[in-house]
Amino acid sequence: MAISEAFAGTQSITTTEHDLPTDTTTITENAADGVYQVLLDLTLLADGDVFRFKAYESVQAGDTRGIFYSQDFANAQGTEDIWISPSFILLHKWTFSLTKVTGTDRVITWSIRKVA
């Protein structure tokens, strides 16, 4: 099985939901089947910051996309400042997003890795 970096970017994350695969604030639907993991560099988070990661997918091809995973990151991350998501098996209308909930806008570097 081949492993690749399907998407990557560096973006200043604000209170507007940021779609990672397109590196924009327009939430999209991806249909490239695969097993994906997201990596976030949270080095720049500081005390008082809260950022929210969300993963979206639909159950069947014709269904509406919904959130199936959400994770908040709060305050300075200390020595473990790189976060790696669980592996997700995705087929239909999937995407990943990042949003600042509170605190200061931060530049986040991210990568979406794909298996297969």
N, C-alpha and C positions, 0 to 999 in steps of 0.2 A: 504494500500500500504506500502510495506516495503521500508525503506531507508537504504542504505548501502554505505560504502566507497569502491568503485570499484577499485580504484588505488590510490597510495600515494607514495611520495618519497621526498628526499632532494638531490639537485644536484647543483654543481657549473655550472652556465649557462654562456656559451661563445658565440662567434659569429657564432658557428655552431648550426643550428636549432636542438632543443632538443625535442624529442617526449615524452610527459608526460606519457601516459599509459604504455609504455615499459621502461621508465626511461633510454633511450639510445639516440644516435644521428642518429638512423635509423628510418625514418618516416614510420609508419605502417598503416594498414587499419583495423579498428575494425568493427565487424558486430553484436555486442551484442546490440539488440534493447533496448531503454530505454530513460528516461528523465535524463539528466546529468547537473551538475553544477560544475564549477571549482573554487577552492579557492587557492589563492596565498598569501604567506606571504612575503610582500615587505619591511619588516623592515630594511633590510640591504642596500637598495638603498641609494645612496648619490647624491649630486648635480653633474651634468655632466653625470649621468647614464641615458640611455634609453634602456628599454627592451620591446620586442614586443611579445604579445600573439596572436596566430592564432587558429581558429577552422576550420576544414575541414569536408566536407561531399559530397556525390554524390546525385544527384536528384533522379535517379533510380538505381537499383541494377547493371546494366551493364554500367553505365556512369562512366566517369573519375571523380576522386575526385577533388574538388576545394575549395578555401577559401570562407567561407560565413560570417566570423566575424573576425575582427582584432582590437586590442587595444594596444596602446603604453602607457607605464608607464615611466615618466620622473622625475628625481631628487628625493631627499628625500621625503618620502610620508607624513611626519608629523604625526598627531594623528590617521589618518585613513590608517593604513599600511597593513590591510588585505583586499584583493579584492575578491569579490564574483561575478562570471559571471551571466548573465541571465541564465534561464533554457533553454536547447536545447533538442528538440525531435529528436532523431537520430536513423537511421535504417541501413544504408548501410556501406559505406567506410569512417567512421568518425575517426578523431583523433584531439588532441590538441597539440600545440607546444609552446615553449618559446625560444626566441633568444635575445642575447645582441646585440643592434644596436651600441651603443657607451658607453664609460666609462670603468669601471672595472668589471671583472668577479665577480659575486656575488652568494652566496649560497642561493637558493630559496627553501623553503619547500612548497609543493603543495599537494592538495587532489582533487580527482575527485569523487563526490558523485552521486549516482544513485537512482532514484525512480522507483519502480516496479520490 
